[in-house]
């Protein structure tokens, strides 16, 4: 088995940024950023062959390994990728070099710690997407909070402390309840089979009673909904996005939000299939997603601050993704996954672009700009392409994702699809005026006349994003093929398990009334 | 070696770790008296290493206890995994507590043999508290520990705060001792013995059921213990005493006294008084609830880090009580594991506080921590590890400990306690994170002096402590195994097995006693 077919590629992907983080701490003030950039590019190049080595047409987990870790609790280092996590891992490794290179001139103090935090974050994010052990997953899920807390809190804007703590506490509320649910799941599994395990593949097979499913699903769903963020638990997002430094916003929007939707797909829906497909849950989530789409768009339309505007568009876009997932059709879920990637690329690029403006003018207010296209032509070009992708213009990636979501949703929930389609119109209604007011019109402010167009480094930062926007827009096939088998299998599994969910606990064994005194078993 | 308690020499062997510590304490005191010219002069620097050596010797003696075979557990001291594990924890607290305190003692010019002597005597009390099976020895142990700690609280004799704290602690503590003694008297009155194995069998035989005097006795005993571990509503003394006491002493109190108190609760209440479970189950449940909720809310309002940590230590008593309330081997193991982790993180936190506070312990406000992380990167990093562990955040030992407690609560069907545990932890995130944000997110003003560089002993203790917490968070296997063995291995109430029950009955999870009764325990002598 070659390196790229074994788990080693994933393990090295986890360890490499960690090693890079340590190296950054010891590197000098000026070298740290180069160390970080090289590390992240190496990680990207390492992950890239996965895209071709990955065997399509099978839902099987690939690059799988399970190495015992904490034996007495049935915890193992279990990692692997299927089509869904593959795209998420690639998205992460794709975004990180952009985020790091985009920070080169933005971050001017405590650089070694900053880049170390970014790389630590990278490890945690990759870990979340490849972990197939609930303990390992939770470890990475929580670990990601610490570097982000520091990135927002130390290098953020005016209200950074408020934003950092709000981000941390909001996410923690959900994850702690999820922890209780995980422990309960492990206990239920033990009651059923007499084995203590945290392994995803085991726990997913556990028949949970219908009534218990609702409680446990709620705990998981809250954790993931906050992360997505679903209306009405989205309020941490505008603060965190606006106050974070550019790279922080890029990673937040590009990768972190996807952990929520990924969590629904990977954990909440298959674990509690009956609850996830019940009318109450489906209609609740569809309604909240629609509110998110429309509300996000309306609120975005009135923002004076360009960065905040983009932050609210995330609420709308992730509403689309959630709609796709809970419409429960193959097209809509595939569209949702693709839209996760698209949103990562286009919103990440938007934050980078706004960051470039901010570095030059130290303001993000839309009214302070105007006529920028005349002084910064390349910038204007990139800005327009990215904005159109965010709106979902045909030919860009945004179109493919939203289109698939709408088609799929129309099959099961036509009304929801119609309402969501208005969101596409609203997207034009907030994005285009912003583009117009920033880029076109007369140059009124003298300061704007002095602006220099983006240089070589900034172009290099943006080019990959622009290329991907067009590539996925015109040729989405390879990306969809990666996920189709996994999605079909997932849907089948959900359907089957939903119909098989027991009303009463299946005959539990009195021998398993109490968990073993952990550890003694192992000897 | 096989211990036979009919020989008094064998009782000495069983008490070897305690004896080593006590002898070390006396040697330190005597040598100190003879080598020091005047009462106010500092001691020779070698008393510190001498005490540490003695403690390490006690650790070795304690490890040696593991090799002993004890066919008949009928002495007033138990020789079981639980006691040995508690001894390790308490000795660890003492060693690290001393290593941390040298810098403080030197800085304040109060490096004397008495300090070390008092610490060692308190340690003897703590060790006995975790191991004894007799109510009289229990009382002696708790008083030995308490009185030493009262004096340590008032050790900084130039400080009014210290004196006030000592007086408060002493008055309240004396009250609690009164309750405890009264409880012991009532139990003795209703059962006719202070030997717990006899007490237990009397209760189990049903002669004492529906006995209000016994109920009152158990309740008063529990009040005494609750006071020592500062469980709400018996926690009133804690913030003041912890804040006023010299900071290294506070760490020692928070870690050691609490560990010993929990050892006593686990052994006396949940094991020896298990047949009287109806008397204490509800009380422990409510103590756990209140002790999680109240201090976590109170800590939010503190702007003094030392006082905030005092409230946080009360809150941790609440988490630990969840393990006790689970009343299962899993719960006891979780309590043990959490105690060890808690000791490491709380000792380290208080030590860093005194380092930042500077001479006279004056600067312990939140604002005094501004910029610490950038000025003293290693110290800041260690403090971050301690705080994250206190908050129960992965990948630290605090997280594994809370997960352990959580699974014990879920397993015993205590879902309300489990959810309260995580929600109160969430509240605690805020005040722990606030310290981190002061350390890293805010700039230090010019007027704020940089904390002095810690000495070698301090640096050693802090780095070992922080690393141990990370190891416990990432590779807890060994610790979990030890804790689960020790949590199971408590000298059981020998005669409790119901008369007709077959000794080969399936080991019940709830009742470790029954499972071991057949193996290595015989009837206590009457």
Interface residues (C-beta under 8 A of the other chain):
Chain A: X69 X70 X71 X72 X73 X110 X138 X139 X142 X143 X146 X149 X150 X153 X154 X160 X161 X164 X165 X168 X169 X172 X173 X176 X177 X179 X180 X183 X184 X186 X187 X511 X513 X514 X515 X516 X517 X518 X519 X520 X522
Chain B: X328 X329 X330 X333 X374 X388 X393 X394 X395 X399 X403 X406 X407 X410 X411 X415 X418 X419 X422 X423 X425 X426 X429 X430 X433 X434 X436 X437 X440 X441 X442 X475 X476 X477 X480 X481 X483 X484 X485 X487 X488 X506 X508 X509 X510
